[in-house]
Amino acid sequence: MANSIFSLQYPLAVDGGLGRLAIERDYEAHVEQMMRQVLLTSPGERVNRPDFGCGVRRLLFSPNSDVNATLAQVTIFQALERWLGTVLQVQEVRVTPQDERLDIEIVYVLKARQENRYLNVEVRI
């Protein structure tokens, strides 16, 4: 498996058949899960890493405007680059505010495989 990348499953789980920690079999899904963690974790939420995350949910309570959408784009871009910059390269972030939600579209490259990928996230109140 030359292209195989080892990554633990999160949340941690035990593979009962093998009697050891389970590994994530799908690397792309693992990276998407890490991206969602960065997006949905608010700074201060993690005790040992208080600056982790970008806190997208708190942006829901801001007025829906082009200015706030641009602020969200910059915040998301910087957080992903900071926390996952070794795993992926963010190409573009688009944030579209709706009445009760934010639609987030992220275009990125998986560095290990040089694959273009897309992640769409809808955040609701």
FENBELJO-V72690 format. One record per run of one state. SS is the DSSP state (H for helix, E for strand, L for the rest). FROM is the first residue (numbers start at 1). LEN is the number of residues. Records with the same first field share a line. If there is no record, write none. Layout:
BEGIN
SS = FROM-LEN  FROM-LEN
END
This chain:
BEGIN
L = 1-7  9-5  16-4  22-1  24-3  41-15  60-6  85-3  98-3  111-4  125-1
E = 8-1  14-2  20-2  23-1  88-10  101-10  115-10
H = 27-14  56-4  66-19
END
